[in-house]
């Protein structure tokens, strides 16, 4: 751990010496970058990770850095939960309204929504006894919809005593991501190579023969189906290779996933956007009468832009009854590539 922190601090100091160069460093298992242009003579101090547990019994680890500069300070705190935690707007909003460390006497001026690191978040403005403003922002890197609300496993809080314009530039430039683990399995279905990591080794793979069919508009396709099974849990990856290009529209894909879950007899359906295999896709969740949750995702492989939004010949659908941790790992590591 010491080596990681020392390297990260060295990387920051080297990057800050180059005018206009972004700071790139490691923060625990996360990659962090930001633009230091709004901070004169800044230094970065990495803190030791702090493991703890929520009131609900969820283990987590806090990773933090403190940035000092001539006009104030910025603290970045990333919380890595070991299992999904509540992440709806109310929770996120309240994260910003807990006073930053060292701010003993304050007045909350306002709380508002802001786009941070391409995610929906909130910012609260505090005023201390001297009348100086302090800002605190919060967002989730990976929250997703399930029946009943949002869950997430990586939250980020950013406190800043810098003037608002400098704080806003920082919030615009910051980027955090958790690299996906390397795929652990590779297999072939028809003309496609699939790689993924399900997070365990005790599962059975079933690759079905290719099947020809016709869509609702009578246009032909070839379907390739791969099943992954562990006990009473399973995931199915289905690749549909259409004979000709079709219009790609994210809103239409949301409706298709929602309709598929409804036809399957699932209720409490939630559908949201999700990046899969480097493509903009859709993730839907539903719950059956026995309160079992199913995840259904969809995206287009190798789509090309068009005036209407996009064109694609190949769609990939994933259906999973595994728990969210395994399903999320599958979606994070899945890669489909045509080889023939």
LINSUL-V403828 format. One record per residue. N is the residue number from 1. PHI is phi in whole degrees, 0 to 359 (999 if undefined). OMEGA is omega in whole degrees, -180 to 180 (NA if undefined). BURIAL is + if it has 16 or more other C-alpha atoms within 10 Angstrom, else -. Layout:
N_PHI_OMEGA_BURIAL / N_PHI_OMEGA_BURIAL
This chain:
1_999_180_- / 2_300_-179_- / 3_297_180_- / 4_297_-178_- / 5_294_-180_+ / 6_298_179_- / 7_295_-179_- / 8_298_-179_+ / 9_294_177_+ / 10_299_180_- / 11_299_-180_+ / 12_294_-178_+ / 13_296_177_- / 14_294_-179_- / 15_295_-176_+ / 16_289_179_+ / 17_285_-180_- / 18_261_-177_- / 19_299_176_- / 20_83_-178_- / 21_280_178_- / 22_291_174_+ / 23_277_178_+ / 24_231_-177_+ / 25_207_176_+ / 26_262_175_+ / 27_232_-172_+ / 28_61_180_+ / 29_276_-175_- / 30_254_170_+ / 31_264_-179_- / 32_238_172_+ / 33_219_176_+ / 34_199_-179_+ / 35_263_-177_+ / 36_270_-173_+ / 37_303_-177_+ / 38_276_-176_+ / 39_239_-180_+ / 40_270_178_- / 41_53_-177_- / 42_269_173_+ / 43_231_-177_+ / 44_235_177_+ / 45_237_178_+ / 46_275_-180_+ / 47_261_176_- / 48_294_176_- / 49_300_-179_+ / 50_239_176_- / 51_278_179_- / 52_200_-177_- / 53_214_177_- / 54_283_177_- / 55_299_180_- / 56_277_177_- / 57_90_180_- / 58_271_177_- / 59_289_177_+ / 60_207_175_+ / 61_230_176_+ / 62_263_174_+ / 63_241_-174_+ / 64_220_167_+ / 65_225_176_+ / 66_241_178_+ / 67_250_175_+ / 68_256_177_+ / 69_210_-172_+ / 70_299_-175_- / 71_258_179_- / 72_149_-179_- / 73_218_175_+ / 74_224_176_+ / 75_243_176_+ / 76_249_-180_+ / 77_233_178_+ / 78_249_179_+ / 79_253_-178_+ / 80_255_179_+ / 81_279_-178_+ / 82_279_173_- / 83_211_-173_- / 84_304_180_+ / 85_238_177_+ / 86_303_-173_- / 87_219_-179_+ / 88_284_-175_+ / 89_298_-180_+ / 90_297_179_- / 91_297_-178_- / 92_296_179_+ / 93_298_-179_+ / 94_292_176_- / 95_300_-179_+ / 96_280_-174_+ / 97_265_171_+ / 98_274_-172_- / 99_303_176_+ / 100_300_180_+ / 101_303_178_- / 102_91_180_- / 103_257_-173_- / 104_281_-178_- / 105_239_-172_- / 106_203_175_+ / 107_232_177_- / 108_280_-178_+ / 109_275_178_- / 110_194_174_- / 111_228_-176_+ / 112_217_177_- / 113_282_176_- / 114_216_173_+ / 115_272_-177_- / 116_233_177_+ / 117_54_179_+ / 118_68_177_- / 119_239_176_- / 120_287_-179_- / 121_212_-179_+ / 122_226_175_+ / 123_228_175_+ / 124_248_176_+ / 125_258_175_+ / 126_253_172_+ / 127_236_-180_+ / 128_273_-175_- / 129_298_-180_- / 130_278_-178_- / 131_90_-180_- / 132_278_179_- / 133_275_172_+ / 134_232_-174_+ / 135_244_175_+ / 136_222_-179_+ / 137_245_177_+ / 138_209_174_+ / 139_200_178_+ / 140_246_179_+ / 141_283_-165_+ / 142_215_-175_+ / 143_288_-176_+ / 144_211_-178_+ / 145_274_170_+ / 146_227_176_+ / 147_306_180_+ / 148_105_177_- / 149_144_-178_- / 150_263_169_+ / 151_233_178_+ / 152_201_-179_+ / 153_233_180_+ / 154_223_177_+ / 155_247_-180_+ / 156_227_173_+ / 157_243_-179_+ / 158_231_176_+ / 159_254_-176_+ / 160_214_172_+ / 161_261_177_+ / 162_292_174_+ / 163_304_-173_- / 164_303_-178_- / 165_299_178_- / 166_291_178_+ / 167_297_-179_+ / 168_296_178_+ / 169_297_179_- / 170_295_180_+ / 171_296_178_+ / 172_287_-174_+ / 173_267_-174_+ / 174_293_175_+ / 175_216_178_+ / 176_238_173_+ / 177_209_176_+ / 178_253_-177_- / 179_301_178_- / 180_289_176_- / 181_295_179_- / 182_294_178_- / 183_303_-177_+ / 184_256_-178_- / 185_224_176_- / 186_226_178_- / 187_212_-176_- / 188_237_175_+ / 189_230_-176_+ / 190_60_-179_+ / 191_271_-175_- / 192_240_169_+ / 193_264_177_- / 194_241_172_+ / 195_230_-177_+ / 196_191_174_+ / 197_225_-179_+ / 198_270_176_+ / 199_89_177_- / 200_205_-177_- / 201_254_-174_- / 202_272_177_- / 203_227_180_- / 204_258_178_- / 205_252_176_- / 206_237_178_- / 207_252_-177_+ / 208_275_176_- / 209_294_178_- / 210_298_180_- / 211_233_175_- / 212_272_179_- / 213_198_177_- / 214_231_179_- / 215_283_-178_- / 216_299_-180_- / 217_266_176_- / 218_73_177_- / 219_274_-172_- / 220_280_176_- / 221_206_172_+ / 222_239_-177_+ / 223_247_177_+ / 224_239_-172_+ / 225_231_178_+ / 226_237_178_+ / 227_250_176_+ / 228_238_-173_+ / 229_224_174_+ / 230_225_-178_- / 231_61_180_- / 232_263_177_- / 233_249_-176_- / 234_204_171_+ / 235_223_178_+ / 236_235_175_+ / 237_249_-177_+ / 238_239_178_+ / 239_253_180_+ / 240_250_-177_+ / 241_256_-178_+ / 242_283_-178_+ / 243_291_179_- / 244_221_-176_- / 245_293_180_- / 246_233_179_- / 247_293_179_+ / 248_252_-178_+ / 249_218_-174_- / 250_296_180_+ / 251_291_176_- / 252_295_179_- / 253_295_177_+ / 254_299_-180_+ / 255_295_180_- / 256_296_179_- / 257_294_179_+ / 258_299_-179_+ / 259_294_179_- / 260_298_178_- / 261_294_-179_+ / 262_294_178_- / 263_298_179_- / 264_286_177_- / 265_89_-179_- / 266_268_177_+ / 267_241_-178_+ / 268_49_-174_+ / 269_280_174_+ / 270_231_-179_+ / 271_229_179_+ / 272_217_177_+ / 273_280_-177_+ / 274_203_174_+ / 275_283_179_- / 276_224_176_+ / 277_56_179_+ / 278_76_-178_- / 279_242_176_- / 280_285_-176_- / 281_226_-174_+ / 282_228_174_+ / 283_233_177_+ / 284_242_175_+ / 285_230_177_+ / 286_213_-177_+ / 287_229_180_+ / 288_270_-175_- / 289_293_178_- / 290_264_178_- / 291_67_174_- / 292_270_-177_- / 293_264_175_+ / 294_241_177_+ / 295_245_179_+ / 296_226_-178_+ / 297_236_-179_+ / 298_207_174_+ / 299_203_-180_+ / 300_255_-178_+ / 301_270_175_+ / 302_62_178_+ / 303_290_179_+ / 304_244_-179_- / 305_294_174_- / 306_213_180_- / 307_298_-178_- / 308_274_-180_- / 309_131_179_- / 310_171_176_+ / 311_230_179_+ / 312_210_177_+ / 313_254_-171_+ / 314_228_177_+ / 315_248_177_+ / 316_242_178_+ / 317_243_179_+ / 318_235_177_+ / 319_237_-175_+ / 320_220_171_+ / 321_252_173_+ / 322_294_176_+ / 323_294_-173_- / 324_297_-178_+ / 325_300_180_- / 326_288_179_+ / 327_296_179_+ / 328_299_178_+ / 329_296_178_+ / 330_298_-179_+ / 331_292_180_+ / 332_288_-173_+ / 333_254_-176_+ / 334_295_174_+ / 335_218_-180_+ / 336_241_-177_+ / 337_221_178_- / 338_280_-176_- / 339_244_-178_- / 340_215_NA_-
